Every structure is written in C-alpha cells, then in structure tokens.
Amino acid sequence: MCSDNVFMPISPTADDQTALFRKSWTLYDAISEKNYMFHREIYAQVADLLYQRYQIGPYHLLDLGCGNARFLAPCLQAAPPASYNGVDLSLSALDEARTYLNGILNTALHHQDMLQAVEDTDSAFDIIFTGFAVHHLDATAKQQLFHACSQHLVPGGQIIMVDVVREEAQTREQYLDGYLNFMRTQWTEVLPEHLDEACAHVAAYDFPETLSDLTHMAKQATLTKTQLISRHAQHHILRFTA
C-alpha cells in the first residue's frame, strides 16, 4: 500500500512554464467546464477503463499532473483504488483536489515535478494516469517519463494517457495553427482576454507528439502494447501496457 512518504520531497522547478501553469490553472478549469476539450466524453471512457481494472481486484493508481482531480475523482468513486497518489506543481490545484477526493481512502497528494516524482518513488503501481500533462514535456523528457513509468508498473500494469496528439507528418507549427484556430472559433464563451491568455499558453508550451512517436517511445521503454482507446478531434485516450 502506498503512503504519504512514497515520494522523496524536492523543490519544484521554478521555470516560466511552471509559473504560467500555476497562474492559469483557474482559467483551464473554467475552459474544461465548458467541455471544449471533450472532458465529459473522455472521462466517461476513463471511468470505464478504471472500472474494468477494479473488477479484476485491488489496484494502486498514480496520477501525474493531477491538477484538482475534478474529472478523475468521480471515476475513482465508481472504481475505488486501493491507494491514490496525485502529483502536481500547482498548490492551488492540489488544495482543491483534497475537496474533490474527499471520501476516497488512502489518498496522498504531492507538490512535485511529475518526472522527478516517478523517478524518485520506490513503489510500483497498477495504473499510472496522466491527463493533459505530457504534451508540455519535450521529446527527451517524454522518453524519460516513459522509461520511469515502465520501471514502476507492476507486470501487466497500464499507463492511461489523455492528451493532445499531432497527426502523422504534421509539424508542430501546423498543429498549432489548427489548434489555435479551433480555440478561437469554437471556444465561444471564453472572454477575449482569457482566450488570448490560453492561446499564448498553447503556442508557447504545447509540444504534442504523433501517435507513432508515442508508440516508439513506449517500445523503447519496453512497454509491450499501445492502444488508441478513442479520440475526440486532437484529444486522445491512449493505453500503454507493461
């Protein structure tokens, strides 16, 4: 069973990306409430995946970039894990997560960089979940994350990744052109100044990979199977199995 001292404490990196993420957390939460990124459809499917695992027996879950756990918490209530560990760099999001996770037993929240958290832990997990977080890493850090996760999954364990993905042969610039246009034409209930802030964040800090790139990274990390569970426009649910 995982406990509050699973992870070694470190000082989170204080780079520009982290600072902007902390500042923008409330904006992101408001955008997700409008379902512009298909959170409702996606997390209904995540709930199904977790319930399938729950039916097999007790499972331990690590949530990387957990935010306030607003959308994952109902999934956990329907398929309670034996333990839940959430990792995030936003203190305000973690404070909110304590409320959303109320009633779920054996929870622990960690104010920490997600890659460092996985590398530092000496525990193994049945499921490592990450929602809309990995695309902020560069390719080298993504590969490091796959390796670290692979080393801390039990045999048959899973990485469930919800994230944006580029089309094959699509450059980052082409992806950004399309996604920023999607934001400006479809996110109609976001105030103009907030939309500008969100677009600036995406343009500066989103580095999505193609599905084939992610599949290759998983293979390099000795993960045996990659599955595309579903996609909603650029937003994908992927499962990687150890």
Secondary structure, 3 states (H helix, E strand, C coil): CCCCCCCCCCCCCCCHHHHHHHHHHHHHHHHHHCCCCCHHHHHHHHHHHHHHHHHHCCCEEEEECCCCCCCHHHHHHHCCCCEEEEEECCHHHHHHHHHHCCCCCCEEEEECCHHHHHHHCCCCEEEEEEECCHHHCCHHHHHHHHHHHHHCEEEEEEEEEEEECECCCCCHHHHHHHHHHHHHHHCCCCCHHHHHHHHHHHHHHCCCCEHHHHHHHHHHCCCCEEEEEEEECCEEEEEEEC
